[in-house]
Amino acid sequence: MLLDVNISEKSFNNKSLIKDVKFSVNENEIIGIIGRNGVGKSTILSILTGKDSDYTGNIIKKKNLIMASSIQEYHSVKNKTVINFILDDLPNYANLKYKIEHLPEVMGDNLRLINEYTEALNKFHQNNFHFIEDKIIAELKDFGLENFQNKKMKELSGGQKRLVDVIKILHSSADIALLDEPTNFMDYQSKNIFLNWLKKSSGAKLIITHDRDVLMNVDKIIEIKDQKSYIFDGNYEHYLKVNTERTSGNIDDYQKKQAEKNNLADKLKNFQRMKEKARDPNTIKRFKRLENNAREKIAILDKTEKPSFWIDAESLNSLKNNQLANYDKFKAKNIKINTQYSNKDKSKRNFITINSLTAGYGKLEDALENKNNAKILFENLNFTVNAHSKIELFGLNGAGKTTLIKIILHSIFTDYPINSQIYDGYIKADRDIRVGFYSQEVSEDMFELELKEAVENIYKSQNLSITESKIRQLLAQYLFLEEDLATKVKDLSGGQKARLQLIKMLSTDPQLLILDEPTSHLDLPSIEELEKALLSFNGAIIYVSHDNIFRKKIGGEKIEIKY
């Protein structure tokens, strides 16, 4: 065993977050951690890494255990080069390299400095640091990131950042890798590379994820629910089966207890009536005793918590009729996505027309010669989006999917910022259509706003009316709590930021939805609700997603973005 976790109490903002989370991690074990947004999954990783020590419980680690962790947000490292981002977490590398490069200039005949230089050089050799940069460059190539070593992190796509994070962990020689939503924004090729690394690399992995492709490749799933941990041996397919069976049994148990409670309540009324009619003191005492016993049993049953469950839509069919009828009473509260737009227009009205579009970065002459960081992203792109279109943009990370989305948005809203160039062809857009856009990341200019202010800003910036009561209603609809209202956007969890993005996307009652990796950060029930909402939406949809199950459900015309 590498790690034994027992967290008995963890509070956040005076609210109890965790009360009983227990699990262990064994050598080379791949574990997926799932649970609703906000239940404390990332907090658990923070506790394991030592970033959060304000909890009650015990973490028992194997002696000399090495843990390495990924990050979710890259804003703080956006100006670092890829190779420096990887090397910065490499123990002693930066310090030893500095000594080797600078001590010869100053040491002269100073014996202390000569010894310090010699020691640094020996350690550098022992750790094979002489070849580390070449090795990283080779690995970047293997991960589809050739010539990326000197790029700044801010220049990378979301999926590319995630792969760089994996390479960083790879060099940590960790016994356990702690990964928080590692496949967010990864393209299909990057995800396959990640899944291959997951299966073939040594060391245990503890992964917070709602990526169903990843969950199909784990050895065990830990679900955080109702402040506790529930362990499921096996992958996602096995989890769905066992979760359905457990839910079925738990619904039956709860119904039996409710029936028992109702029966006791009837008996209590009878005991009370019989006591009132009785004249014999001993008989009165007997009924009083029976009455008190019934009250005690009812009090115990009253403490039985109403179950809260989620079963995937496909598995609901396996429930018995009576269980299915009662499932709605017990299912976990979920976000409510209202796509209000009702499109009765049967015409072929075009929202967007793209004809022979070629685009990239920098001047065309530089792009053709691949110099001065200029680059052609895609060429000769042709498609139309009418009032009923469903378009999937697909391609590798860095192919230009997000860039194309920005070009589309710029064609509708001329003040929407872009840093790309159109080299050939054209894009024509109907500027009267209402657009809802889901971005990969929340805009940084919202970070310092409190959640309530952020929602108000979303509406007022679009000249839409909004009231205090509507803000509260919206936030409750998307599962935000009263105590969340004063939380700054930068301090929201990934899942909470995703739900805020959904609020923003739907604020205009859109006719066209543009979604860039919408399932990232959302929990499993929320993903299912999003899928349901999109399938019932009557307008047009343009989307990018590397969630294979989501893509299969939403479907649509596939437009490959490539050069």
N, C-alpha and C positions, 0 to 999 in steps of 0.2 A: 504493500500500500504506500502511495506517495503522499496522500493528503487525506485527512479526516476532518470534516467540517461540521461544527455544531454551533449554530447561531440561534440563541434562545430569545434575544430581544435586540431590535434595532429600531430606533425612532428617527423621524425626520420632521422638523418643524413641529415638534410636540405631538406628532401623529405616529402611532405604532405602525411600522412598515413590515417588520418580520417578527414572528414569535416562535417559530419552530422550524428551522431549516437544517436538515441533516443529510449529508451524503458523503461518500468517499470517492477518491480517484485512484485508480490502479495504473500500473505501468502500461503505456501504449494504448490506453483506453480512450475512445472518442465519445464524448458526452455532449449532448445538445441540451441547452437550457431554454425552456419556453415559458410563456406566461403573458398575461395581459400587460399592456403598457402601463408603467408606473408601479408594478408590484415589487420592485426592488432587485431586478436581475443585475443591472449594472452596479448597483450598490454592493451586491455580493462579490463581484470581481474587485471592486475598490477595497473591500475588506481583505480579500485574499492577497492583494498586492501590498497591503499595509498603508494605502492612502487614507483609509478610514479606520480609525481605531476606537471610535465611539460606539461600541456595541457590547452586549453581554453574550458570553459563550466561549468556546475553545476552538482554536485552529491548530491541529497537530500536523506537523510537517516532517517528512523524512529528513534526516540529517543532511545538511549541505544541499537541500533542494533548490533548484534554480527554476524560477518562473519568469516568463516573458509575456507581455501583454500588448495588444493592439490598441489603437485609439479610434474614437468615433469622429471627432471633429479635428480638422486639419488647419483651422484658421491660425493657430499659434505657430505653425511651422511652414506657412505658405511661402516664405522667402528662402527657405533652406533648399539646397540642391538635393537631388535624390540620393547621391552617394553620401553626403554629409548626414542626411536624415537617418540612413542605415547605420553609419559608423558612429554616430553620436551616442548610441546606446550600447556600443561595444565596449566592454570593460577595459579600461586602461589604454585603449588604442590612441585616442587623441593626445593624452598626456605623454605616452611613450614616443609618439611620432614627433611631438614638439621638441622633446629633449634631444632626439637623434638629429633633427634638422638644425637646431639652434645652439646646442652646447658646443660643437666644434668651433663656432665663431668666437666664443668667449672664454673657453676653458684654459687655453694656453698651457702653462705648466702646473696649473692648480690641480693637485692630486685628488681633492675631494670631488671636483667637477669631472675629472677624468674617470674616476670610479663610478660616478653617477651615470656618465655617458655609457660606460662599458656595461653596467648593470641593465640600463634601458635597452641597449642593443641586444643583449642576450635574451631578455624577456620578449623583445620584439620578434626575434628568431624563433623562440620556443613556441610562441602563439601563431606562427606562420603568418604574421601580419605583413611580411614583405610582399605576399602574393594576394592579400585580401582584396585590394581594389580590383585587380584583374579578375579575381574569382567572382566578385559582385557584378562586374560588367558582363561576364559570361552568363551569370544567373539571370540578369536582366534580359539578356537575349533569349534565354530559354523560356522566360515568362512572357515573351512577346514584347519586350521593352528595350529593343536594341537602340543604342546611342541615347539613352535617357539619363545617363549618370550625371550630366551637368545641367539637366533641366531643373527649374525650380518647381517645388511641389504644387504651387498655385497654377502651373501650366498644364498639370495632368488632369485627366478626366477622373471622375469619382472611382470608377473601377480600377484605373491604373494606380491610384493612390493605395487602394486596398491590396493590390499585388505587391507593391513596394513594401507595405507593412508586413506581408507574409515573408518576404526576403529578409527583412530586419529580424523577425522572429527566428527565422532559419539560422541566422548567424549568432544567436544568443546561446546556442547549445542548451536550451531549456529542457528540463524534465517535463514541465507542463507549459503548454501555450494557452494563454487566456485570450480568446478572440470574441470581440463584441461586434456582431453583425458584419462578419468579414466579407460577405459576397455582395453587400449593397453596391449597386451601380456597376458590377462586373458584367461584361458581355459573355456570350455563351462560350467563347474560346477561353477567356480568362477563368470563367467558372470551372470549366473542364480541367484546366491546369491546376486550379486550387483543389478540386476534388481528388485529382490524381495525387497531389502532394499530401492531402489529408490521409489518404489510404496507405501510401507507401512510405512516408517519412516516419522516423522514430519519435518517441516521446508521446505523452498523453496530450489530449486537446480538450479544453473545456470551452464550449462555443455557445454564446448567446445568439440565437438565430430563429427566424421564422421563415427562412428559405426552405421550402419543402424538398428541393433537390438535395440540399445539404443534409436535412434530417433523415433522408432515406439512406444515408451513408454513416450513421452513428451507431454505436454499440448500445447506448443507453440514453433515455430522455428523462430529464428532471423537470417537472412542471412546478412552478411557483404559483400557488393559488391559496387564497384565504389565509395568507401570512405563513403558510406551511409549504413544505416540499413533498412532492409525490413522485416516486421513482417508477419508471417503466423500462424494463429490460427489453432491448430490441430497438428497431428503427421506427420511423414515422408510421409506416404501414401497420406495424404491430401496436404502436401507441393508439392509433385510431380504433383498432379492434378492441383493445383492452379498455380504453377510455369509454367506449360505447357500452361494453359489458358492465363496467363499474357504475356508470351513470344509470343504466337500467336497474341494477341492484339497489343503488342508493335512492332512486325515485320510489321503488317498491317499499324500502325500509321507512322512508319518510311518510308515505301514504299509510302504512300500517300504524305508525306512531300517531298520526293525526286521527285515524279511526279509533285507536285506543283512547286517545284524549277525549274524543266526542262521546265515546261509550262511558268513560268515567264521569264526564259532565252530566250525562243523563242519570247515572247512578247517584251522583251527589244530590241532584234535585229530588230524587226518590227518598234518599236518606233524610233530607231536610223535611220533606212532607211527613214521612213516617215518624220522625222525632217530634214534630208539632202535634201529631194526633195521639201519640203515646201518653199514658198517664202513669205507668209504672216507672219509678226512678231508675231502676236497673236497665229497663228497655231504652229509656232516654239516653242513658250513658252509653249503651251499646251503639245506638245510631249516631251519637256524637263522635264516638271513636271511629266508626266506619266513615263518617263524614270527613274527619280530620285526615284519615289515611288516603281517602280519595283526593283531597286537596293537595297533600304532599306529593302524590304520584303525578297529578296534573302540573304542579310546579316544576317537577323534574322534566316532564315532557315539554313544558313551555320553553325550557332552556335549549331544546333541540333546534339548532340553527336551520333555517330554510336553506336547502341545498342550492348551489349556483353552478350550473353546468354549461359546457359548450360541446356540441357534437357537430362534426362537419356535415354538410347538407346530404352528402351521399350516404353517410352512415345512419341517418335518421330512419331510413326504410327498414332497418333491422330491428327497430323498437316494436314492441307489442302495441296493439291499438290503444289500450288504456294508458300505456306509458307515453305514447306519442301525443295523446290527448292532453296529458298533463305536463308535457315537456315545456310548453310555452310559459307555464307557471314558474318553472325552475331555471330556465335558461339564463345564462349570465347576461347582464345588461350590456348592450352594444351601442356603438355609434349609430346615429340615424342620418343617413345621407339622402337628402331630398333633392332630387333632380327635377325641379318644378317645370322646366320648359316642356311645353306640349306642342310639338311640331305637326301641324295639320297640312303643311305645305307639301303637296305631292309633286311639285315641279322639280326640274333638274337645275335649280338655281345654284350657280357655282359660288362657293365661298372663296376658294383659292385656286389659282391656275399657275402651275410651274412648268415652264417650257425650256428645255435644253439648258438647264441651270448648271453652271460651273462656278464654284466658289472656293475660297481658301484664305490664307493669311499673307499679308504683304503685297508687294508689287508682283504683277504677273510674270514679268521678265525674270525676277528673282526666284519666283516659285518654280518656273520651268527649269531653272538651273539648280534648284534646291539650295539656295544660299540666303544669308542674312535672316535665317529663321523663317523665311517665306515657304509656304507649302500649299499645294492644291489639295483640298480635302475630298471633293467629289466633283464629277463632271457629267454633263449631259443628262441631268435628272428631269424626268417628265412625269407628272401626275396632276390630277385635279381632285379637289375636295368639294363635294356638293353638300346640300343640306342634310343628307342621310349617310354620308360616307363614314366608313370605319377603316382607318389607315394605320398599319403598324410600320414604324420605321425601325429597321434592324441593320446591324453592322457591328464591326469590332469597335472596342474602345478607341477613341481618337479618330474614328472615321468621319465624324462631323455631324452626328445625330443631333446633339444639343445645339451645335452651331446652326444647323438647318432650322431648328425650332426658333432660335433667336431671330433668324432672317425672316421667318414667317411672321413672328410677332412684330418685327420692325416694319414689315409691309402693311400691317394693320394699324399699328400705333407708331407713327413716324418718330416719336421721341424715345422709343425703346432702344436702349444702347446696344450696339454690336461692334465688334472689333475685327470682323471678317470683311472680305471683299468679294463682290460678284464680278467674275471675270467675263462671263458670257451667259447668254440666255436672259430670261426675265422671270419675275414673280409678280403676279397681279392678284390683289386681294380686295374683297368687299369690306370697306372700312366701316360699314354700318352694322356689322354683325357683333353680337356680344360674345366675348371670349373669356373662358375660364382657364387659367394656366396653373398647373402644378409643377413647381420647380424642384430640382434635386435638393436644394438647400434653401433655408430661410435667408432672406436678404440680411446682410450685416447691419444695415441701417435700422433694423427693427430690434436689434439685440438688447439695447438699453431700455426699451419700452416695457412696461408691465403688460401682462397678458391682456387685461381689459383695455388698456390704451392701444395695444396693437390691433385688436379687433376694431375698435373705433377708428383708428387710422386707416385700416383697410377700406372701410366703407367711405369715410369722408374724402380720402384721396381719389376716389372714383365718383365723387359728387352724389353718393348714395346716402339716403337718410338712415339713421341708426339711433336707437334709444337705449337707455340704461337697461330696461327690462328685456329688450331684444338681445343685447349683448349677453346677458345672463342666461337667457333661453338658449341661445346658440351654443354657448360654452357648455351648458348642461347636456345639450343634445350630443355634443362630442366628448362627453365623459370627463369634462374638467370639473374640479371640485371648487367650492367656495374659497378655500385657502389658496387655490392656484391663481386667483384673479390678480393678486399683487406680485406674483412671481415674474421676474424679468425673463424675456424671451430667451436670452442666452443661457439661462439656468434650467430651461425646460428639458425634459428627456427627449431622445430622438423620436420616440413615438408621439409625444405631445407636440413637438414641432411639426410632425407629419399631419396631425389632426388640425393644427392651425393652418397648414397649407391647404387642406381640404376646405376649410371655412373660406379662405381667400378665393379659392378656385370657383366656388359656387356662389359668391357674393353678388354677381351680376345677373343671375338667372341665365346662364350662358346658352348660346345656340351651338357653339363649338367648344369642345373640351380638348385641351392640349396637355398631355400628361407625360412627364419625364421621370421614369422609374417610380411610379406611385406606390408600389408595395413596399419599398424600402422603409424600414423602421416600424411599419404597422404590424400589430400582432395578428395571429391567425384568424380570430373571429372578425376583426376589422377588415382584413383582406377579403374575406368572404362577403362581407357587407358591401365593400367597394365593387367587387365583381357583380353582385346582384344589382347595384345601382346603375352601373355602366350598361348592363344588358337591357335594362328597362329605359335607358335614356333615348329620347326621340331625335336628338340632334346629331351633329357630326362629332367624330372622335379621331384625334391623331395621338398616338401613344408610342412610347419607347419602354420596353420592359424586357428583362432577362429572366423573369420568373416563368418557367416553362408551363406550369399549370395555369397561371393567369393568362398567358398568351393563347393557350389552347381554348380557354373559356371565352375570351373576348373576340378572338379571331380577327377577321378583316383582311383587306388587301395588303399584301406585304411589299414594301418598297425598300430595296436594299440600298444602303448608303455606302459607297465605296469609290475609290479612285482607280 
